[in-house]
């Protein structure tokens, strides 16, 4: 019995190609299982005389009864893939820029926060909190605003013999006050007041900073810098408070070496010098006009008094002017935003400053910003009002001093004029 399709004979079997065939012709294409077959071709039709006609594919659709077949080739789709693209494999999804920006911002904020916190604790640990204001007795009541007692000492600590010679500091042992200022900060702008070191003051009853023993006041009249030389910062604060009636909130001191190092760390300080200055004692040799001073030149400038007509009074004015310019330089974006300048400046300053035990970094920042405000015209700078001199000591004008202190205690705008 012939089980071949109609119109096929045993001769047709001889025309089979493929395995076992002696012909070199390829085997007939096999019908894909997923293709739905239509009616068989009539006898005698087809490529090989009776082989059923295979579907034609145009745009992925069969013709001749096979229109419902979709090969997937029309779109380049690869079965098992995600579709689309050029048909060679899964395509990478478009980047989510909103998500990337979000995580980049989070990373930057985190790094900034960690850096800020680490810097804060590093800087706070470097503050030399050596002055204990709790040892100061019989203090006046605290007024409005904040009062800083800023002291420049002639301490040679940290200076080599070569440094002492280069900076013209001499080699005296111990330390004395080279400048004394009160900086008041409040709602009516900062006020910077210089207290000449030759000011005549009374040494009151005080408690020794080391011995703890109470020394009764005898009405003894001395120069202001003698109070510091006698028993250090605590007696100086006690003497200033007793003679002014002004409560001192914080104490800040810097020596010769620290001052020069800070100036060099910020890359020098620009200042307008009002006259030619040549002083063999301080080593100053400066020309009139605007210029940038390095640490050595700056120290000579603020120490000069013998070459000035007003001696110590003119020197205090130069000190105020320079300290305000220094604070302004420290607060510039070129210093604050440049870590290669900011950290050396902070290190030089914090290593050389001596402050009271209650002093914090925010207090120190407030002090510098207020001094910057003085140089920017937002505040007032002055000398303590004077009434003359006696035996080489400068006498304060008691009425004006009382008015000045009342204005500071009430945080009012200062109207008193100083020398």
C-alpha positions in Angstrom: 0.0 0.0 0.0 1.3 3.4 -1.0 1.2 5.7 2.1 2.7 8.7 0.2 0.5 11.7 -0.5 -1.6 11.7 -3.5 0.3 12.0 -6.8 3.4 10.7 -5.2 4.8 7.4 -6.4 7.7 5.2 -5.6 9.6 7.2 -8.2 9.1 10.3 -6.1 10.9 8.5 -3.2 13.9 8.2 -5.5 14.1 12.0 -5.7 14.5 12.4 -1.9 17.5 14.2 -0.8 19.3 14.2 2.4 20.6 11.4 4.5 21.1 8.2 2.4 20.6 10.1 -0.9 23.1 9.8 -3.6 22.2 13.3 -4.9 24.2 16.3 -3.9 21.1 18.4 -3.7 20.0 19.5 -0.2 17.1 18.0 1.6 13.8 19.7 1.1 13.1 22.4 3.7 11.1 21.1 6.6 7.9 22.7 7.7 8.2 24.6 11.0 5.9 23.1 13.6 4.3 26.4 14.5 3.2 27.1 10.9 -0.4 26.1 10.3 -0.7 24.3 7.1 -3.4 25.0 4.6 -4.8 22.8 1.9 -2.2 20.7 0.1 -1.1 21.9 -3.3 -2.7 20.3 -6.3 -0.9 17.4 -7.9 2.0 18.3 -10.0 2.5 21.7 -8.5 5.3 22.7 -6.1 9.0 23.1 -6.5 9.5 19.4 -6.7 6.4 18.1 -8.3 4.1 17.7 -5.4 5.9 19.2 -2.4 3.4 21.4 -0.6 4.0 25.1 -1.2 5.7 26.8 1.8 4.3 30.2 3.0 5.8 33.4 1.7 6.8 35.9 4.3 6.3 39.6 3.6 6.6 42.0 6.5 6.4 39.1 8.9 3.1 37.7 7.7 2.4 34.6 5.6 0.6 34.7 2.3 -1.5 32.1 0.7 -3.5 31.2 3.8 -0.9 32.0 6.5 -1.8 35.6 7.3 -2.1 34.9 11.1 1.6 33.9 11.5 4.0 36.4 13.0 7.6 35.4 12.7 8.8 38.2 14.9 11.4 39.2 12.2 9.6 42.3 11.1 10.7 44.2 14.2 14.0 42.6 14.8 12.6 40.9 17.9 14.6 38.0 19.4 12.5 35.5 21.2 13.3 35.5 24.9 14.7 39.1 24.7 13.2 42.4 25.7 12.3 43.5 22.2 13.2 46.6 20.3 16.6 47.8 19.2 18.6 46.2 16.5 17.7 42.6 17.4 21.1 41.6 18.7 20.2 41.3 22.4 18.7 43.0 25.4 19.0 46.9 25.3 20.4 48.9 28.2 17.7 51.1 29.8 18.0 54.9 29.5 19.9 56.4 32.5 17.8 57.8 35.3 19.4 61.3 35.6 17.1 62.4 38.4 18.1 59.5 40.5 21.8 60.0 39.7 21.7 63.7 40.6 19.8 62.9 43.9 22.5 60.4 45.0 25.3 62.7 44.0 23.8 65.5 46.0 23.4 63.2 49.0 27.0 62.1 48.8 28.4 65.6 48.5 26.3 66.8 51.5 27.4 63.8 53.6 31.1 64.4 52.8 30.7 68.1 53.6 29.0 67.4 56.8 31.6 64.8 57.9 34.4 67.2 57.0 32.8 70.1 58.8 32.3 68.1 62.0 35.8 66.7 61.9 37.3 70.2 61.3 35.3 71.5 64.2 36.5 68.9 66.7 40.1 69.3 65.4 40.0 73.0 65.8 38.3 72.9 69.2 41.0 70.5 70.5 43.7 73.0 69.5 42.4 75.9 71.6 44.7 76.6 74.5 42.2 77.3 77.3 44.5 78.3 80.0 42.9 81.3 81.6 40.4 80.7 84.4 38.1 83.7 84.8 36.4 82.0 87.8 39.4 83.1 89.8 38.5 86.7 89.2 36.7 88.1 92.3 34.2 90.9 92.9 33.2 91.2 89.2 30.7 93.8 87.8 27.4 92.6 86.5 27.2 91.5 83.0 25.7 93.9 80.5 24.2 93.5 77.0 26.4 92.2 74.2 29.8 90.5 74.6 33.1 92.0 75.7 36.4 90.4 74.6 39.7 91.5 76.3 42.3 91.1 73.5 45.9 91.1 74.6 49.1 91.1 72.5 52.0 89.9 74.7 55.7 90.2 74.1 56.2 86.5 74.8 59.1 85.1 73.0 57.9 81.5 73.5 58.5 79.4 70.5 61.1 81.7 69.0 64.7 80.5 68.3 67.7 82.8 68.8 67.7 83.4 65.1 64.0 84.3 65.1 64.5 86.7 68.0 67.3 88.4 66.1 65.3 88.6 62.8 62.1 89.9 64.5 64.0 92.3 66.8 62.1 91.0 69.8 65.0 90.9 72.3 65.5 88.1 74.7 63.7 89.3 77.9 62.4 86.4 80.0 58.7 86.1 80.9 56.1 88.2 79.1 54.3 91.5 79.4 51.4 93.1 77.6 52.4 94.9 74.4 48.8 95.9 73.6 45.4 95.7 75.4 42.1 96.2 73.7 38.4 95.7 74.5 36.2 94.5 71.6 32.4 94.9 72.3 30.0 93.1 70.0 26.2 93.7 70.0 23.3 94.9 68.0 24.7 98.3 67.2 27.9 97.2 65.6 31.3 96.4 67.0 33.4 98.8 69.1 37.2 98.3 69.4 38.8 100.3 72.2 42.5 100.4 72.9 43.7 100.7 76.4 47.3 102.2 76.3 49.6 100.0 78.3 50.9 103.1 80.0 47.4 103.9 81.3 47.3 104.8 85.0 45.2 102.2 86.9 44.7 101.0 90.5 45.5 97.5 91.5 42.5 96.2 93.5 42.1 93.4 95.9 42.6 90.1 94.1 43.1 86.4 94.5 46.4 85.0 93.3 46.0 82.8 90.2 48.5 80.3 91.4 48.5 80.6 95.2 44.8 81.2 95.7 45.8 83.7 98.4 43.8 87.0 98.6 45.9 90.2 98.3 44.3 93.2 99.7 44.2 96.4 97.6 46.1 99.3 98.9 45.2 101.9 96.3 48.5 101.3 94.5 48.7 103.2 91.2 50.6 101.5 88.4 50.8 101.3 84.6 48.3 98.8 83.1 50.9 96.4 81.8 52.2 96.0 85.4 49.0 94.2 86.4 49.7 91.5 83.8 53.4 91.2 84.8 52.4 90.8 88.4 50.0 88.0 88.3 49.1 87.3 84.6 45.8 87.3 82.7 43.5 86.9 85.7 44.8 90.0 87.5 44.7 92.0 84.3 41.0 91.1 83.8 40.4 92.0 87.5 42.2 95.4 87.1 40.3 96.3 83.8 37.0 95.4 85.3 37.7 97.3 88.6 38.9 100.5 86.8 36.1 100.5 84.1 33.1 98.8 85.6 32.8 96.7 82.4 32.3 93.0 82.7 34.8 91.0 80.5 33.2 87.9 79.0 36.2 86.4 77.2 40.0 86.7 77.2 42.2 86.2 74.1 46.0 86.5 74.0 48.6 86.1 71.3 52.4 86.3 71.4 55.0 87.6 68.9 55.6 84.3 67.2 51.9 83.5 66.8 51.1 86.9 65.3 53.8 86.6 62.7 52.8 83.0 61.8 49.2 83.9 61.2 50.1 86.8 58.9 52.4 84.5 56.9 49.7 81.7 56.8 47.2 84.0 55.1 49.7 85.1 52.5 50.4 88.5 54.0 48.0 91.4 54.9 47.4 94.4 52.7 47.3 97.7 54.6 47.7 101.4 53.7 50.5 102.9 55.8 50.0 106.6 56.4 53.6 107.6 56.6 57.2 106.4 56.1 58.3 104.4 59.2 61.8 103.6 60.1 62.4 102.3 63.7 65.6 100.6 64.7 64.0 99.2 67.9 61.2 97.4 66.1 63.0 96.8 62.9 60.4 98.6 60.8 61.5 100.1 57.5 58.3 100.8 55.6 57.3 103.3 53.0 54.1 105.2 52.9 51.2 103.8 50.8 49.2 100.6 50.3 51.3 97.4 50.4 51.2 93.8 51.6 53.1 93.0 54.8 54.5 89.6 55.6 54.7 88.4 59.2 58.1 90.0 60.0 57.1 93.4 58.6 53.6 93.3 60.2 55.1 92.6 63.7 57.5 95.5 63.3 54.6 97.7 62.2 52.4 97.1 65.2 55.3 97.4 67.7 56.6 100.7 66.4 56.1 103.7 68.7 59.4 105.6 69.0 59.2 106.7 65.3 55.6 108.0 65.7 54.7 111.5 66.9 52.0 110.2 69.2 54.2 107.4 70.6 52.0 104.8 72.2 48.7 106.4 71.2 49.7 106.3 67.5 50.9 102.8 68.0 47.5 101.6 69.3 45.8 103.1 66.3 48.1 101.2 64.0 47.4 98.0 66.0 43.7 98.5 65.6 44.0 99.2 61.9 46.2 96.2 61.3 44.2 93.7 63.4 41.0 94.7 61.5 42.8 94.2 58.2 44.1 90.8 59.4 40.6 89.8 60.4 39.3 90.9 57.0 42.0 88.9 55.2 41.2 85.8 57.2 37.5 86.1 56.4 38.0 86.4 52.6 36.7 83.6 50.2 40.3 83.2 49.1 41.1 81.9 52.7 37.9 80.4 53.8 37.2 78.4 50.6 40.8 77.4 50.0 41.7 74.4 52.3 45.4 74.8 51.5 45.3 78.3 53.1 42.5 77.8 55.6 43.9 74.9 57.5 47.4 76.4 57.9 45.9 79.7 59.0 43.6 77.9 61.5 46.5 75.8 62.8 48.9 78.8 63.1 46.2 80.9 64.9 44.8 78.2 67.2 48.3 77.0 68.2 49.3 80.5 69.3 46.2 81.8 70.9 45.6 81.6 74.7 41.9 81.9 75.7 39.7 81.5 78.7 38.2 78.1 79.6 34.7 79.1 78.5 35.8 80.3 75.1 34.4 78.4 72.1 35.0 78.4 68.4 31.8 80.3 67.8 32.9 83.0 70.2 36.2 83.2 68.4 34.5 83.4 65.0 32.2 86.2 66.4 35.3 88.1 67.5 37.0 87.8 64.1 33.9 88.8 62.2 33.3 91.8 64.5 36.9 93.0 63.9 36.3 92.6 60.2 33.2 94.8 60.6 35.3 97.5 62.3 37.6 97.7 59.2 34.6 97.6 56.9 33.1 100.7 58.5 30.4 98.9 60.3 31.8 99.7 63.8 33.9 102.1 65.8 37.5 102.1 66.8 39.0 104.4 69.4 41.4 104.9 72.3 40.2 105.2 75.8 39.3 108.8 76.5 42.2 110.6 78.2 42.5 113.6 80.5 46.3 114.0 80.5 49.3 112.3 82.1 51.1 112.2 85.4 54.6 110.8 86.0 54.6 109.2 82.6 51.2 107.5 83.2 48.3 108.3 81.0 45.2 109.4 83.0 41.7 108.4 81.8 38.9 110.9 81.6 36.7 109.4 84.3 33.4 111.1 83.1 33.8 110.0 79.5 34.9 106.5 80.6 31.8 106.2 82.7 29.6 107.3 79.8 31.3 104.9 77.4 30.9 102.0 79.8 27.2 102.8 80.2 26.7 102.8 76.5 28.5 99.5 76.1 26.6 97.8 79.0 23.3 98.9 77.4 24.5 97.9 74.0 23.8 101.4 72.7 25.5 103.2 69.8 28.8 104.6 71.1 28.9 108.4 70.8 31.9 109.0 73.1 35.0 110.1 71.3 38.4 108.8 72.3 42.0 110.1 71.7 
